């Protein structure tokens, strides 16, 4: 792996890991729907001029219906879900559950595209979701009563978000192959902003959010969404999708680190062990890790 590729990969993981930190700061003041809307609207405002500068508006117009549908699946719904989760659980915990996205991608490909996974990928699915189940059990017991219920609902929201990512990845493969990635990134943010505009207006907070919430939201839209998309597609172009997807292994580490460093969030042993299980399962299910078999010596 070349040095500049590795550096951009780490930067992307740091940005996406920081998104959970910024949501923790901004979600209590904006609410889930309003925060998700401002996030995608800011990202669209940054990406649209960039796309126009590169002459990419034509493919956006040609494929706008499918891109708009992808925007709902890949941005609007998961961003609302993660913002809702940020109201109850730590950013590090959300980042760990976020690592299940490739697991959902493998399941959706199996059900929808009839790509039956091999034995090692099935084992990866079982291992990854066992890690999630362990994490949810721990959170339900760690926070008793109503708090435990809130934690479980928040983690289910994270799982719903990652399931959306799994659907979105396969939808893109099936319907948007060959469309310039920057056009897809820009169009999805514009579509998500359009879909979330009315719910955000209806649920807009009565009290004006404080400056810290606004700065966090600005960073969320400009850095963790707009810039992160540009970086991600650069990585795909430079090293291919498989290498770019190794960012999945780094995001939980940064998510937990940023939360602990800036918000004093606890990182429990169960979180670390469950994270290892989820990442190992993700690697097997996504084909990034493989079992090594040693052939028997010939006699």
N, C-alpha and C positions, 0 to 999 in steps of 0.2 A: 504494500500500500504506500503510495507516494506521500511525501511529507505534507504538501499543500492539501491533498485530498483528506488526509487524516485530520489536519487542522480544521478544515471546514466541517468535517463530520463532528468533531468535538464541539465546535461553535454552534452547530445546529442542535445538538443534544442539549447544550447549555441553554439555548433559547427556548426550546420546547419544554425543557425541565422548569425553566423560570415561569412559563405560562401558568403553572399551577400555583406558584407563589403570588403572582399578580391577581389571579382570580380570588385567592383567599383574602387579599386586601380589598378588592373592589366589589366582590359579590354581595357582602352584607349591606353595602350602601346603595348599590344599583338594583339588586335583585337579578335573578337568573336571566330573564328575557331581555331586560334593558341592557345588561352587560354584554350579552351575546350580540345584540344588535349593534351597539357602538363598536364592538370589536370588529365585526365583519364590515361595517360601513367604513371604518378607518382603513382597514386593509384594502377595500375596494378603491378608496380615494388615492391610496399610494400606488396600487397596481395598475389601475386603468391608464394613467398617463404613460406609465412604463410600457404597457402593451401597445398603446397608440404610437409611441416613439419607435418601437420595433416593427411597426406595420402589421400587427397581429389582429386587427379588428375584423378582418374578413372571415377567418375561420370561426371567430366568436359569433358572428352573425349567422354563419352557415349551420352551426351546430347548437344554437342557443337553447333549443328545447331540452335536449339531453344534458347540456351543461347546467341548465337551470335545475333539472331534476337532481343532478349530482350535487348541486349546491345545497339543496334541502337535506340530502342524506349525509353528505360529508362535512357540512359546516353548521347549518342552522340547528339541526336536532342535537348533534353531539356537543356543540358549544353551549347550548342551553342546559344539557344534562350535566356537563362538567361544572358549569357555573352553579347549578343547584347543589351538586355534591360539595362544592367549596363552602357552602353554608354550614356543613356539619362535620366534615372530616378534613384531616390535614392534607396539604398539598402533596406531601410525600406519599401518602396512602393512595391518593388519586393517581399519581404518577406510576405507582406499582401496578395498579389495576389497568392502567392505560397500556401496559405491555402485553395485554391479552389480544390486542387488535389483530396480529397475524394469526392467532388461533381461530378467531372468528372468520378471518379470510379463508383459511383452509376448510372450515366447516361449510361456508357458503359455496365455495368452489365445488365441494363434494355434492351438496344438495342441488345446486342450481346448474353447474356446468358439468356435473357427473364425472368429476376428476377424483376418482377413488384414491384416497391416500394409502401409501405403503404402511407396513407394520410400524416402522419407526416414527412415522408421522402420527399414526393413531396413538402410539405411546406418548408422543409429545403433547397431543391434545389432552390426554388423561392426566399427564403430569402437570401441565399448565393450569388446568381447571381445579386440580387438587390443591394447588397453591392458593388459588382464589378462595376455595371453600375453607381452607385452614385460616386464611386471613379474615374472612367474614365471621367464622366461628369465634375467633379470638376477639374481634371487635364487639360482637354481641355480648360476650362474657365480660370484656374489659369495661364496657359502659353498660351498666345494668339499667333495666327498665326502659323508660322513654328514650333516654340517650342511646341505648343500644339499638332500639328500633330506628332512630334517626340515622345512625351509622350504617345500618343494613340498607335502608332506603337509598342513602347516598352512594353506597358501593354498587347497588343495583343500577342506579342511574349511570355510574361509570361504565358498568358492563353493557348497558344499553347503548351508550355512546360508542364503545369499541365495536359492538355488533354492527352499528351503522358504518363504521370504518371498514369492516369486513365486507359488507354489502357494496359499499362505494368502490372498493378496490376491484371487485369482480365486475361491477357495472362499467367501470372505466375500461377494463380489458375487453369487455364484450361489445361496447357501443362507441367508445371514443379512442380506440387505437389509431394512431397516426395524427391525431389532433395535437397541435403545438401545446406543450405543457403550460406555458405562460398564459395562453388563451383560456385553458381549463381553470387554472388557479384564479385568474381575474374574474371570469364569468361566474364561477361558483360563489365567490365573495359578493358579487353584485346581486346574484339571485338570492343568497341567504339574507342579505340586507333588505331586499324587497319583501321577502316572506316574513321577516321578523319586525318590520316597521310598525305594523298595526298592534301586535302584542306588546311591543316595547312602549308605544304611546299609551296604551291602555294601562300598563303596569308600571309606568314611569314613577320613580320614587317621589313622594310628596316633599321630602326634605332634600335640599341640594347636596349632592355628594361632596365630601371634603376634597381638598387638593390632592391628598395622597391617593385617593380612589381614582381621580381623574388621571393623574400621572401613571398609575398602574394600568389603567385602561388604554391610555395612549401607547405605552410600551407593549401591551398585549396585542393591539392591532397592528402597530407599525413594525415592531421587532419580531414578536413571537408568531405572527401570522404572515404579514406581507414579506418581510425579509426572509423568514424561515422557508416560505414556499420557494422563493428564488434560489436559496441555497440548496434546498432539497432537489430541485430539478437540475441544478448544476451538477450535483453529485451523481444523479442518475445518468446525465450526459457523459460525465467523465469516467465513471467506473461501473455503470450498469446498475440495475435495480437491486440485485442481490447484495452488492456491497453497500449501496445506499441504505438498505433496510437494516444494516447492522447498527444504525442509530438507535433502534429499538432497545438495544442492550444498555445504552448509556443514559437514556432519558430518566429512568427511575433513580439512578444514582444522583443525577443533578437535581431532580425533583426533591429527593429527601435532603440533599445537602443544602439547597437554597432555603428550604423550609426551616431546617434546624439552625442555619446560620443567621437568618434575618427575622424569623418569627419565633424562634425557640421551640419549634415543634419536636416532639419526642420521636426518636427512631428506635423501635423496640426490636428485640431479637427475633420475634415472630415475623415482623415486617421484613427483616433481612433474609431469613430462611425462606419465607414464602416468595420473596422476590427472586431468589435463586431458582426455586422450583418453577416459577412462571417463566423466567428467562430461558431455563433449560428446555422447558416444554415448547416455548416459542421457537427456539433454535431448531429443535427436531421437527416440529410441525411445519415450519417454513422452509426446511431444507438447508438452513444455514449451518446446522450441526448434523453430523452423521455418525452412526455407530461404526466403530472399527472392528472389522472381523479379521482374525489372524488365521490364515489357512493352515490346515494340519500338514506337518512335514511328510514328504513322500518317503516310503520305506523301500 
